Amino acid sequence: MKKKTATEEQIEVMRRLGFGIRMLREKSRLSLREFADKAGVNHADVYRLENAGTFNPSIFLIRRIAKGFDLTVDELMNFEAKTCPTCKGAGWIKGK
């Protein structure tokens, strides 16, 4: 069976999600392991998300991560927002 490869769009979504998670975690002053424990997820999964690996997380993992930040999945995934909901005006994307 041929291995599926991610599309450019999928890679970009994962990159932005990983960046957003890392930014929120660092703003919360939590280590990767501390956040993973708070969210009830495996620290390796958080690491793979933050580093935009070719990881295809389940919606259940995304939901737990959002809940760990007291966000909805919609808020966590809202890449078009000028600012993230809990970052006191900091943009989702560097330079904004």
Stockholm file with secondary structure:
# STOCKHOLM 1.0

chainA/1-96         MKKKTATEEQIEVMRRLGFGIRMLREKSRLSLREFADKAGVNHADVYRLENAGTFNPSIFLIRRIAKGFDLTVDELMNFEAKTCPTCKGAGWIKGK
#=GR chainA/1-96 SS CCCCCCCHHHHHHHHHHHHHHHHHHHHTTCCHHHHHHHHTSCHHHHHHHHTTCSCCCCHHHHHHHHHHTTCCHHHHHCTTCSSCTTSTTCCSSTTC
#=GC SS_cons        CCCCCCCHHHHHHHHHHHHHHHHHHHHTTCCHHHHHHHHTSCHHHHHHHHTTCSCCCCHHHHHHHHHHTTCCHHHHHCTTCSSCTTSTTCCSSTTC
//
